[in-house]
Amino acid sequence: MSENSKINFEDTATAFAHKSTARLRKSHFVFSTMNYPWVVKLGTSVTSAALKMRLPVKGLIRNTLFDQFCGGESIEGSEPRMILLAQSNVKTILDYSVEGEASEDGYDEAVEEALRVSEYAKQHVSIPFCVLKMTGIASTRLMERKQKGEQLTPQEEKRFDRVLERIDTIVGRAVQNDMKFMIDAEESWIQDVIDRITYDLMLKYNKEKPYVYNTYQLYRHEALANMKAGFEEVTKAGCYFAAKLVRGAYMEKERDRAEEKGYPDPIQTNKKETDYDYNQALQFAIEHIDKFALCAGTHNEESCQLLVNLMDTHSIKKSDDRVYFAQLLGMSDNISFKLASLGYNVAKYVPYGPVEKVLPYLFRRADENTSIAGQSGREYSLIRKELKRRRSKS
């Protein structure tokens, strides 16, 4: 590794240059609250109850959690945040984070929104990816039955065919607009079906370029092997393979369900195993970069450093379009803005949607920040360090 490849992720001046001191103080408040899990749990419960009672708490949410983790209430409303990111060479992944209504009409509306994102994104070079959760356009129960191999009724077969039509319409439009398209990972009991759908899309659309990306949650002990098997199938057919690598977002739900239903826990036994598999996946991707496009979705500084080192070792340019780093809006700015300042491809997931409709997303974000060891504390300490630095200069 060259000496210049060692990244200083403690550089808060670069991390927060895009934020005014007032906004930084607001972030300081949000993460200081998240340091106390009981406060988060109480706050989410009280907020949910207050909204059901139609109490005026929407403004409070908008000015705290929503402002920290979301771009805006609409695509256009997210533009100021996207412009701010672009000024620091950080790109945007627009993510419509409204939980899909479990109805055919609701799924069709989600398709229309996905097409709007695609049409908007093609006009903006700062948006390299489109993204979708399959549960936004398909019934979880239907996909679960399909994964179990249960016999679907004729009506269910038609509904599943409609799911395939929806995703093909969305991906086809993205490819037509020369956009990369990521399909997010979900729970293990529907993930095999999602994998199959995504591989079929790769076989159809990744013949000339790696357009379609599957997502792998490396906290699942099968994920690394599944990724390698998918790579083998897709590349054997002469197509490009593309993957977004994340650690995962459903650990407690997965473990509880496995225990309740009496099947083997799909989750790694500890974080060390997850980290090991994640880094092995990065290495595999880079070693097969001639047929592999990678989006490393991670807030882990060691994994980011490893990927930088791997790119250096394999003489891959920082700006190579086949390699992206990605983090969530409002988190790990010390990673995103530092890497972007050095010329690496970096994108932020920018969720958007009406405040009351993105609450499930916001509550998950708050809960994950308290449950991930040290995450909220790390964010808090970096923000505090930058505020102290600014005070010393004033």
N, C-alpha and C positions, 0 to 999 in steps of 0.2 A: 504493500500500500504506500502510495506517495504521501509525503508529509502534509501536502495541501488537502488531502482527502479527509482529514480529521475535522469533523464538523463541530462547531461550537454552538450547541443547542441552548447555552445559557445566555446568548446574546439577546437580551430583552429589548435593547434599543431598536434592533431590526425587527424583532417579533411584533412589537406594538407601535411601530412608527405610524401605522395607518390609523391609530386610535387616539382621539383627543384625551386629555387627562380626565375630563368629565365622564366619557364613556368607559375609561379604564376604571374609574372609581365605582361605576355601576357594576362592571364585571367583578370587581373586588367584592362587592356586596353579595352578588349571586353565588360566587364560589365559597365565600365565607359561610354562607347558609348551608351549602351542600356538604360542608365538613361535618355536619351533624345529621346522620341518617334519620333520627327520630323527628327532626324538624321537617325534613323532606316528606316523610310518610304522613305526618300530621298535615302539612301544607297541601299535599295533593288530595287528601281526603276532604279537608275543609273546602278547598277550591271546587272539587266536584260537587259537593253538597250545595255550595253557594250558587253555582251555575244552574243546578236543577231547580233551586228556589228563585232563580232569576234575580239574584242579588248583584249589585254593580261591582263585580271583581274583574271584568274583562280588561279594563284599563290597567289594573295592577299587573295582570299577567303579561299584557302587551309590553309594558315598560320594564319587565324583569326577564323572565324565562324566554318569552317570545323574542324580545329584542336581542338576547344573547345568542340564541340558537337558530333563529329563522330569518330568512331574507325579507319577507313581506307577506302580505295576504294574497298576492296575485303575482303573475309573472312580471308584469309591468311594475308592480309595487316593489319588487325585489331588485330593480335596476340600480338604484343608488348603491346598494351593497355590492352588487356585481361589478360596478364601475370602480368602486373603491378597491376591490380585490385586484382587478385588472391593472390598476395603476402600480401595483407592486408585483406584477407578473404572475399573480395567482389566478388560475382559471376557475370556472364555475361548473358544477354539476347540478343542474336544477332538479329538485326532487319534490314532486307534489306529494306532501306528507299527510294527506287526508286519508283516514281509514276508509276503505271502499265500502259502500253500502252493499250488503249481501242480497242483491237482487239483479236480475238481468238488466234492468234499466240503469241501475247504479254502475254496473260493469261497463255498459256502453258509454255512459258519461265519462268514465275514467279513460276510455279509449280516445274520446274526443279531446280530453285534456292532454293526453300524451301526444296526440297529433299537433295540438297547439304548441306544445313545448318544442317539438321537432321543427316546426315551421319558424318559430322564433329563434331557435338555436342556430339554424343554418345561416342566419344573417349576422351572427356574432362569433368572431373567431375565438373569443374568450370562453366559449362553451364547447368543449371537445366531445362531451359524452351526453347521451340521454340515458335515463335509468327508469326501471319499473319493478315493482313487486308483483308477482303473479297473483297474489291474493287480492290485488286491486281490480283484477279483471276476471277472477275465477273463484268459485266456491271452494273453500278449504275442505269441506266435507266431501265434495265431488272428487277433488284431487286425492284425498285420503283413501277413498274407496278404490280409486283407480290404482293407487300405489299398492294397496293390499291385494290387488288382483281379483277383487270382487266382481261379480257379474253385474254390469250396469243395465238399467232398464232402457228400452228404446229412447225414452224421453231424456234420460241422463246421457246416453250416447250422443244425442243431438246437442245437448248442452256442452258436452266436452268438445265436440267438433266446433262449436261456436267459440270456445276458449281458444282453440288453435287458430281459428280465423282472426280473432281479435289480435292475438300476439303477432301473427304474421302481417297483419295490416300495419301495426305500429312499427315493427322492425323494418318492414319493406319501405315505409316512408322515411325512416331514419337513414337507411342505406341509400335510398334515392337522393337524400340530402347530404350524403357523404359524411354521416355522423356515426361515431362509435356508439354502441348500445349495450348497456349492462343490465342483466337480469339479476336482481338481488337474491341472496340466500334466505331461506326461511326454515321452519321447524323440520326436524328429521322425518316426521311422518308424512310429509309431502315433498321432501327435497328430491327424492329419486325421480318423481314425476317431473319436477321442474328441471332437473338435470337432463332428462330425456328430451323434453321439449327444446331446451337450449341447444343440445348437441345437434338435433335435427335442423335447427335454425342456422347453426354454424355450417353444417354440411350444405345448406342451401345458399347462404350469403357470404361465407368466408372463403370463397374460391380465389378471389383476386387480392383481397385485403382482410385483415382481422377486424371485422366490424362487430361481431357479436361476442360478448364476454359472459362467461358463467362466473358465479361467485362461490367461493369455498370458505367455509368457517373452520379454521384449523383447530378450534377447541374440540372438534369432533375427531375421534381417533381414526375414523375411516376417511377423513377428508383428503389427506395427502395421496393415499392410494387411489381414491376416486378421481382426483385430478389427473394423475398419471394415466389412468385407464382412459379417461376422456381425451387426453392429449393423443394417446396411441390411436384411438378410433378415428378422431377427426383428421389427424395428419396422415394416417394411412390412406385416407380417401383423397389425399392431395389438397386438403384445405388448411387454412391457418387456424390456430387455436388461440383463444384469448381468455384471460382469467383475472378477476379481481380477488385478491387474497385479504381476508379479514380474520380476526381471531374469533369473533362471534358475539351474538347478542341475546341468546335465549337459554342460558345455562341453567338457571333455577327452574324454569318451566320444563326443560328437557329432563332434568334429574327427577323432579317431582312426578312427572308423567311415567317415567320408566319404573319408578318405585311403585306407583299406584297400579300399573298394569302388569308388573312383574316381568319386564323384559330387560336385557342388559343395558346399563347406562351407556349412552352413546358419547358421553363427554370424557375427555382426557382426565386422568386421575389427579393431575396437578398442573399448575401454570407452567412449570418447567418443561413438561411434555408438549404443551401447546406452543410455547416459544420455540422449542426444538423443531417441531413439524413446520411451523410458520417459516422459519429460516431455511429449512430444507426445501420448502416449496419455492422460496425466492431463488435459491441456488439452482434448482431444476429449471425454473423459467429462464434464467439468464444463460444457462448452459445450452438451452434449446431456443435461443432468441431468434434464430433464423425462421422458426415456424411458430413463435410464441409472442403474444403481446401481453403486457403485464400492467395491472394497476394495483399498487401496494397500498391498500387501505389500512393504515396503521397509525396509532398514536404512540408507538413504542420507539424510543430513540435508538435503542440498540439495533433493532431491525432496519431502521432507516439508514443507520451507519453501515450496516452489513451490505445493504443494497448499493449504497454509494461505492463501497469497496469492491463489490462484485462487478459493477459497471466499469470501474477503473481497471480491474484485473483483465477484463475481457475487451478492453478498449472500446467501450460503448460511449458515444458522446452523451453529454448531459442532456442535450435537447432531443435525443432520439425519441421519435414519436411512439416507439413500441414500449416505452417505460414511463409510467406515471406514479407519482406519490399522491395520496389523497387523505385528507382529514375532514372531520366534520366542522362546519361553521361554528365558531365560538369556542373551539377547543384546539389545543396544541398549536397555537400560533407560533410558538418558538420553533416548531418543526417546519410548518408550512412556509412561513415568510423567510426563514433562513435559507431553506433549500431553494426557494424561488429566487432569492437574491443572488445565489451562486449559479443560476442558469439551469437548474433542473426543472423538469415538467411537474408542476404541482397543481392540484385542483381541490377546491373545497366543495363538499356536499352542501348545497344551499337549499334547505327545506323551505317550502312556502305553502300557504293556504290560509283560509279564515282562522282567526285566533281560536275560536271555540271548537273548530274541527281538527286542529292539529294538537289538541291537548293530549291525546294518547301518546303521540310522538314526544311531546315535551316532558310528560311525566316519566316516560321510559328514559329519556336523556338524563333527567334529574336522578332517577333511581340508579342508572348505570354509573353515574359519576360518584355516587356514594358507595356502590358495591365494588367497583374496580379499585383494587388496593392502591391507595395513594394518588388516584387520578385527580380528584378535586383538590387535594392538598398540594399537588404539584402545580396545578393551574393557579391556585391561590398564592403560592410562594413566588412564582414568577411574576405575577401581577404586582405583588407587594414590592418585589425587588425593583421593578421598573418605576413604580410610584416613588420609591425612595431615591432612585437615580435622578428622576426629574426634579424632585425637591432640592437635591444637592446642587443642581445646575441653575436653579432659579435664584 
